[in-house]
């Protein structure tokens, strides 16, 4: 626990980013499904240690953006085997960039 506290004091948002990366690793092609039981522990530690509502919001947004970005990318890339879906996937990829840039 001391190691996590030391890392947390140096960089506030490392715990939500760690949770997001662990969440990504639970899905294909990585399939580390057993991580699902402990994947949110770093994020909960962040929630309980942080007093600022603004930092909690930013940490949750980081976790959500990283995880939903991976899920969106993996879902869109699975459409490439459909020949007619190429235009759709290209449009969604280009429309996704401004959404991420604005948030």
Residue, then its C-alpha position, 0 to 999 in steps of 0.5 A: x500500500x505504501x508503494x501505491x501511496x507514493x506513486x499517487x502523491x507524485x502523479x494524481x491521475x496514474x491510478x485511473x489510467x492504470x484502471x483503464x489499462x487493466x480494463x482494456x486488458x480484460x477484453x480481446x485480443x488480450x483476454x486477461x479475464x481474471x483481472x476483472x476482479x481487481x481492475x477497479x481497485x486502483x480507481x477506488x483508491x483514487x476515489x477515496x484518497x482524493x478530496x477535490x471533486x474536480x480531480x475525481x471528475x477528471x480521473x473518471x473522464x480519463x478512465x472512461x475516455x481510455x476504455x471507451x476509446x478502445x471499445x469504440x476502436x475495436x468495434x469499428x475495426x471489426x466492421x472491416x470484413x464487410x465490404x460495404x461498411x468501409x465508408x461507414x467505418x471511415x466516417x466514424x473514425x474521422x468523426x471520432x477524432x473531433x469528439x475526443x479532441x473536444x472533450 
